[in-house]
Amino acid sequence: MNAHSTPEKAPHKSAPTPVDLEITIRDERFNRDQTPNRWWAGDAFGTAWHNALSATFPRGEAFFIEAVKAHRDGADPKLADEIRAFVRQEINHTREHIAFNKLAENAGYDIKAIDKRVEEMLALTKGRPVIINLAATMALEHYTAMMAHEFLANPKHFENADPEVRDMWRWHAVEEIEHKGVAYDTWNHATRDWTAWRRWKLRSLMMVIITGRFFKNRWQDAMNLLAQDGITGWKARWGLLKYLTVSPGVVRRIFPAWLAYFKPGFHPWDHDDRELIGKYEGEFSDALMPAE
């Protein structure tokens, strides 16, 4: 083994995706025949935050799919299968969030501005190196995995939510945990000829950039939605800040997992939280489809 080979293998030694992991397609459908309350989360602040998130998913998840698919050539059979399953899961997530976003619009919320900004931001990615898009996807997938873990581990997040809407978010969370390593493993495959330092530098820089944009834009979007409920000024700012950092406090609670991303040799499966998948699996057993 020469001095140049070790850094290339280091990321895989940490905690690679478990060999016995199966990514399962759960073809669930939600929110087709019901009309939840306008504040489906039980209060204005949780509703605004999650509506703002959901409004970004249809275009965002299409971006994730293309970013991962752009680097699938030459992948080993296991990773190739996981990429296919990832794509199918994300397509289903897009479908369900389109349906959910229609509920938000039917409740009187104007979310077109959110969708428009996402469209404009994604337009800026055209023509840039595709590896940058994969690095951005990897960072955003870590965000979805962190929040998914929190949503499943801490029932307080949706304890007062409309039952069917809550089920939709939990279903989405299960699959985000399940495929949380796919973008990262695709990154390791795509950058297999890079040094460990170059890998770490780009993924860390991208996480810093993504973090700033994510919270700036989601905060602005949530403020806009709260204003549509007549909640503005300090009341809106304090209410949302309290929701995110105090109770249920998703941002505060995911901080350790966010910080772990910067560890040299980090891998999403350093924390194996598949017990959360098993905890909810029975609820979706009638809709399970094996990955192909």
C-alpha positions, -999 to 999 in steps of 0.1 A, spaced: 0 0 0 15 33 -10 11 67 7 -15 78 -18 -39 49 -14 -49 52 22 -67 86 20 -89 72 -8 -102 44 14 -105 63 47 -141 75 43 -152 39 37 -136 26 69 -156 48 93 -191 33 91 -202 25 56 -238 18 46 -248 -15 63 -244 -45 40 -278 -58 51 -297 -25 45 -326 -28 21 -342 3 7 -379 -4 4 -404 14 -18 -435 22 3 -461 33 -22 -483 53 2 -508 80 -7 -520 106 17 -543 137 19 -565 129 -11 -599 128 5 -597 150 35 -594 187 44 -573 193 75 -575 225 95 -556 254 82 -532 251 111 -529 213 106 -498 211 129 -518 224 159 -504 259 158 -494 286 133 -456 282 137 -453 245 132 -477 247 102 -457 276 86 -423 258 91 -435 225 76 -455 242 48 -424 261 39 -403 229 38 -429 210 18 -432 238 -8 -395 232 -17 -397 194 -21 -411 189 -56 -384 208 -74 -357 200 -47 -362 163 -49 -361 163 -87 -327 181 -83 -315 154 -59 -325 127 -83 -306 142 -112 -275 150 -91 -272 114 -80 -280 99 -114 -253 120 -130 -227 99 -111 -241 64 -112 -219 52 -141 -194 26 -129 -211 22 -95 -209 -13 -80 -240 -34 -81 -251 -26 -45 -248 11 -50 -265 10 -84 -294 -8 -68 -296 17 -40 -295 46 -64 -325 31 -83 -344 27 -50 -335 62 -40 -349 76 -72 -382 57 -68 -386 68 -32 -379 104 -41 -404 103 -70 -430 91 -45 -421 118 -20 -425 144 -48 -459 131 -57 -471 132 -21 -458 167 -14 -475 180 -45 -507 167 -31 -499 181 3 -490 215 -11 -524 216 -28 -540 213 6 -520 243 18 -532 263 -12 -568 251 -6 -564 264 30 -557 298 16 -519 299 16 -501 314 -13 -469 293 -17 -462 302 -53 -434 326 -42 -416 297 -25 -418 275 -55 -406 304 -78 -376 311 -57 -366 274 -57 -370 274 -95 -348 305 -98 -321 291 -75 -320 258 -93 -317 276 -126 -284 290 -113 -270 254 -111 -272 249 -148 -238 247 -164 -219 243 -132 -198 212 -125 -221 183 -117 -200 173 -87 -210 206 -71 -246 196 -74 -239 162 -58 -221 179 -29 -251 202 -24 -274 172 -26 -253 153 0 -255 182 24 -293 186 20 -298 149 23 -280 151 57 -305 178 67 -335 157 57 -320 127 75 -313 147 107 -349 161 107 -363 127 98 -346 111 128 -359 138 151 -394 136 138 -396 99 144 -376 98 177 -395 127 193 -433 124 189 -437 159 203 -431 174 168 -464 162 155 -483 154 187 -511 179 179 -510 174 141 -538 162 118 -534 124 119 -531 118 81 -507 147 76 -486 134 105 -486 100 88 -473 115 56 -444 132 73 -435 101 93 -436 79 61 -413 104 44 -390 104 74 -387 66 74 -375 66 38 -352 95 44 -334 76 71 -333 45 50 -316 61 20 -295 86 39 -263 71 27 -270 70 -10 -259 105 -20 -229 101 3 -219 67 -12 -224 81 -47 -201 110 -37 -174 86 -25 -177 67 -58 -176 99 -79 -146 113 -60 -127 80 -56 -96 95 -73 -96 125 -50 -75 129 -18 -93 128 15 -84 164 21 -100 175 -12 -132 155 -4 -134 169 31 -128 205 20 -155 206 -6 -182 187 14 -175 209 44 -176 242 25 -208 231 8 -225 223 41 -216 258 54 -231 274 23 -262 252 23 -268 258 60 -268 296 55 -291 295 25 -314 268 40 -322 287 72 -323 321 55 -348 310 29 -369 288 51 -371 315 77 -382 340 51 -407 316 37 -422 308 71 -424 345 79 -443 351 47 -467 323 55 -472 336 91 -479 371 77 -507 355 56 -522 345 90 -518 380 103 -489 371 125 -460 396 119 -432 415 137 -418 404 169 -446 379 176 -438 361 144 -401 361 149 -402 350 185 -428 324 179 -409 308 151 -376 310 170 -391 294 200 -406 266 179 -373 259 162 -350 262 192 -370 256 224 -400 234 220 -401 211 201 -368 226 191 -358 207 160 -329 230 152 -314 228 187 -318 190 187 -302 183 154 -271 205 161 -248 176 172 -256 156 141 -250 187 120 -216 192 136 -207 155 131 -208 161 93 -175 180 96 -156 151 111 -129 136 88 -141 102 77 -177 110 85 -204 87 71 -242 91 75 -244 56 89 -220 64 117 -253 65 136 -273 35 127 -309 45 136 -327 18 117 -346 10 148 -368 40 140 -376 24 107 -386 -8 124 -407 10 149 -430 23 122 -426 -4 96 -457 -23 106 -479 7 99 -469 6 62 -467 -31 57 -495 -32 32 -477 -8 9 -442 -23 9 -426 -30 -25 -391 -44 -26 -365 -23 -44 -355 -35 -78 
